[in-house]
């Protein structure tokens, strides 16, 4: 799935466009590459946040301490 695709034109604030062109000149990278790198970093951050949220949601369902979990359980030691 490495084929390039386009999307409807994005609307960006003038300050964002100005910064994009400025960093493009400084870094000697095309603006498209800068946007791709920024989005990749953003997606990584959001994915980690979602995974942490899912983990916290799963842990919320088993919110018992060790002692609470084993309270009243009798083990047969034979």
N, C-alpha and C positions, 0 to 999 in steps of 0.2 A: 504494500500500500504506500509506495514511495512516489506515486504520480502526483504532480502538482495540481492543485485545484484552486479555484478562485471563489471568493464570496462577494456578496453585494458590497459596494464601497462602504467603508467604515467612516463614521463621523468622529473626528477627534478635535479636541480643543486646540486653538491656535498655539498655545504654549507647548502643548505636547508635540505638535508638528514641528515647531521651531527647535525643540530639544532633540527630536529625532534627527533632523537634518544636521544639527550641530554635532551630535555624537557620531553621526555617520561620517562626517569630515574628520573628526578627531581620531576615530577608530579605524578609518579607511575601510569601512564595511558598508554594503548597501543597506538602506533603511529597512528593506524587507527582511534581511538577515537579523538585524537588531530586534525587530518586532517578533520574529520567530523565536529567538533566544529568550526574550523577555516572557513570551507566552509559555515556553517550555518550563522556565523556572517557576512561573505562576502555577502551572498545572501540577508540578511536583509538590509545591507547598500545599495546594488545596487537596491533593490526593492524600498527603500525609495527615492533614487535619481531619479529613473524612474518615480515614482509617482509625485515627485516635478516637474520634467521636463514636464510631461503631464499636470499638473496643470498650469504651466507657459505658456505652449502652448495654453491651453484653454483661459487663461486670456489675452493672446496676441490678441486673436480674438475679445475681448471686451475691448479694451484699452481706452475707453472713460472715462473721469472724470464724476463725478456726474452732474456738470453743463452742460457739453457738451451733455450728454445723454438726459437731459431734455430740452435743448435749443429749443425753438420754439414750445414746447408742451403747449397747452392750456387746462386746466382742467375746466370742467363745474361744477360750485359750486352750482347747484340748487338742 
